[in-house]
């Protein structure tokens, strides 16, 4: 299941939960389903959709730039060493 399908499933559960809660708050107990719609598997993603949980995507950009600059520095030092001492 790809990310789009996972978000679609979580959105479906969120909408069912919202409908259940609005029915209960309006006093329409007959329209409310017999149980609160929830699945533990999708709980975290539903919370992301509700804004209760933030998703942080790690970026390694600065680390990779530093690593590239460091390897370039080592390569230049090696090249200079080979010219002078070999």
C-alpha positions in Angstrom: 0.0 0.0 0.0 1.5 3.3 -1.1 1.5 6.5 0.9 -1.5 8.0 -1.0 -3.6 4.9 -0.2 -2.6 5.1 3.5 -3.6 8.7 3.7 -6.9 7.9 1.9 -7.7 5.2 4.5 -6.8 7.4 7.4 -8.9 10.2 5.9 -11.9 7.8 5.6 -11.5 6.8 9.3 -11.2 10.4 10.3 -14.4 11.3 8.4 -16.3 8.4 10.1 -15.1 9.6 13.5 -16.1 13.1 12.8 -19.6 12.0 11.7 -19.9 9.8 14.8 -19.0 12.7 17.1 -21.3 15.2 15.4 -24.2 12.7 15.6 -23.5 12.2 19.3 -23.2 15.9 20.0 -26.5 16.6 18.2 -28.2 13.9 20.3 -28.8 11.7 17.3 -27.9 8.4 19.1 -29.8 6.3 16.5 -27.6 7.8 13.7 -24.4 7.2 15.6 -22.9 3.8 14.9 -22.7 1.1 17.5 -19.0 1.8 18.2 -16.5 4.6 17.7 -14.8 4.0 14.4 -11.1 3.5 15.1 -8.3 1.2 14.0 -5.0 1.2 16.0 -3.1 0.7 12.7 -4.3 4.1 11.4 -4.4 6.0 14.7 -1.1 7.9 14.2 -1.9 8.9 10.7 -5.4 10.1 11.7 -3.7 12.2 14.3 -1.5 13.7 11.6 -4.5 14.6 9.6 -6.1 16.2 12.7 -3.0 18.3 13.3 -2.2 16.7 16.6 1.0 15.2 15.4 3.6 16.8 13.2 5.7 15.0 10.6 9.3 15.8 10.5 11.3 14.7 7.5 15.0 14.6 8.2 17.2 16.3 5.8 20.8 15.4 5.5 21.7 18.2 3.1 24.2 20.1 5.3 25.8 16.8 6.4 26.3 15.7 2.8 27.7 19.1 1.8 30.1 19.0 4.8 31.1 15.4 3.9 31.7 16.4 0.2 33.8 19.4 1.2 35.9 17.3 3.6 36.5 14.6 1.0 37.5 17.2 -1.5 39.9 18.7 1.0 41.5 15.3 1.6 41.7 14.6 -2.1 43.5 18.0 -2.7 45.9 17.3 0.1 46.7 13.9 -1.3 47.2 15.4 -4.8 49.6 18.0 -3.4 51.5 15.5 -1.4 51.9 13.2 -4.5 53.2 16.2 -6.6 55.7 17.3 -3.9 57.0 14.1 -2.5 56.7 11.5 -5.3 
